[in-house]
Amino acid sequence: MPRPATGADRVSASLTDPALFRTQSYIGGAWRDTASGRVVEVANPADGAVIGAVPALTAEESAEAVAAAHGAFWDWSHTLGWERSRILRRWYDLMAAARDDLAVIMTLEQGKPLSESKGEIDYAASFIEFYAEEAKRPNIEGVTSHLPDAEVEIWREPVGVCALVTPWNFPSAMITRKAAAAMAAGCPVVVHPSRETPFSALALAELAARAGVPAGVFNVVTGRSSEVVPPWMESRRVRALSFTGSTEVGKLLYRQSADTVKRMVMELGGHAPLLVFADATFDEAVAEGIKAKFATSGQDCLAANRLFVERPIYDKYCEAFAEATAALTVGPGMDDPDIGPLMNEAAVKKQEEQVADALAKGARLLCGGKRHAAGPLFFEPTVLADVPPEALIWQEETFGPVAALAPFDTEDEAIKRANDSEAGLVAYLHTNDPRRIYRASRALRYGMVAVNRTKVTGAPIPFGGYKQSGIGREGARLGMEAFTEVKYVCRDWA
């Protein structure tokens, strides 16, 4: 009698290349389970159906991944940059060819609309392509000597094993942005994906193996963060940590890194302001505001959480924004709606709490405001107007499809309110006054400023924020700096 089909069987059957759906960790070039027999089940947030399970590796097994990476370090760091480039390029080509299957895996485990998943795969692959080229760049810089009988050189050398801890909202791009930079620099990596979205990471490992990435250079360790990550923080072999996630967890990891003095790159929480001045192109400001707020169903560190609109156009903007929001479609990611499910029950409760708090403090509900009939993890796209400064939604990152709007009267007021946050990742600015564009771009205390547009990220740009939104930059050539050491060589030529 044939065994009943499992969730994993159904996922595999939906793929052109079923082998991309891996359900084991990948360590030292081998697929493996855990001796404990424990697993972490992964459910589709759209309907709660279990799509598969991955091993919950123990702390000892997590440490084995570091040992595998350390064992690969010498050979990989001494591989010619041109050869590292060729391997990364093959990885990129395989990822681009598998785009549709990778997007299906992502949507089933993360819930985002299928078109957004395809967009993320393109975005994730672009980092591998970019750093494949950077791997070929010479790393020795000649410096005019300050000594009469010496030659001076500055070398950049790989730092060692790099630990990468990544979130569930961008389960492919947050890995490739870190891993491709580290690997191009000559560093092996150990990756811990979110327990809620491990399959995207494991698919990347499958493609890395096919591309010829040597054993131990790219490792994926699944399970619970409380067991997987501590051995990495304690290990002197792990020389750098790159983390994307909440500011609270980032602070914890920062403290834990002190004993081993690790290099740190942290992309933490955002609380982005969007400023709309009366001279902005109105329809564009509305359309871009919708994009900035509701991409990834609002579950994005770049999401516009605080929308400030100049008073002369405030009422008109609120009306148009609410109308556009109410027209957004909601449903399972595989149906490719505008808004998919939130990741978990805690995320939904946070939307409810912030809406209730804002209304209790005097805000007006223009649309939405409650759970959506599509399922328990769906929330209606929501617009709140006249949100007072003391409302909870002004203080905390929303990470969901709730937009908060308030008017302002002067440029100075708008800048002051926008900067009134410990987050400083990205700010959005809509105005057609070139002098204001310059003044505001300089005055906004954010690592990135988007002017009259929403999309600004990409492989060639330095992604990162001010204040408690993180440390360091990812992407661009700057993205390799944390994964390299600077060596100064002074050589007698007499």
Order of alpha helices (4+ residues) and beta strands (2+ residues): alpha-beta-beta-beta-beta-alpha-alpha-alpha-alpha-beta-beta-beta-alpha-beta-alpha-beta-alpha-beta-alpha-beta-beta-alpha-beta-alpha-alpha-beta-beta-alpha-beta-alpha-beta-beta-alpha-beta-beta-beta-beta
